[in-house]
Structures are given as structure tokens and as C-alpha cells.
Amino acid sequence: MAPFGFTWLTFTAFIVTGLTVVAAILWAIFTRNTRNTRNTRNTRNTR
């Protein structure tokens, strides 16, 4: 019963959110590897 525009907007928002999350993770890994090459053990065990 949902209109096509709503599903298309939800699909686009989901893709944009996923790309933003992936870009943020890649940016964090890239900056972490280039900035702290010494603290790889400490930054890896953050969880």
C-alpha cells in the first residue's frame, strides 16, 4: 500500500546511508594507518 515514491526514497536513503558508513569506516582506517603507524596494536583493540 506504500506509494512508489516512498519506497524509492527509502531505497535511496538506505544506499546513501550505507555509502556514508562505508566511507566513514574507510576514512577512519586510512587516517588511523597513516597517522598512527606505531599504535596499531592499541587502535586495533578499541572494541
N, C-alpha and C positions, 0 to 999 in steps of 0.2 A: 504493500500500500504506500510505501515511501516513494516520493517523486524521484524522477531520474536525476534531477539537479542535485538533490540531497546526497544521493549515493555517489555521484561523480565528485561532489565537493569533499565528501568523507574520504573517498579513494585518493584524491589529490592531497588532502591534508595528511593522510597516512603516509604517502610517499614522501612528502616534504619533511615530515617529522622523522621518518626513517633515515633520509639522507642527512638531515641535520645531526642526528645522533651518531651516524657513522662518521661524518666529517668531524664532529667534536672528539670522538674517540681517536680517530687518526691524527688529529691536530695535537691531542694530549700526548699520544705516543711519540709523535715526531718531535715535539718540543721537549719532552722528557728525555728522549735519547740524545738529542743534540745538546741540551743544556747540562744534564747530569749524566755524564758517562761514567763517573765514579760511583754514584749511588744507585747502581742498577739493582743491587740486592735489596736496598731499603725501599725503593719505589715500587718494586715488584710485589712486596708483601704488604700492600696498603689495605687489602681486604681482610 
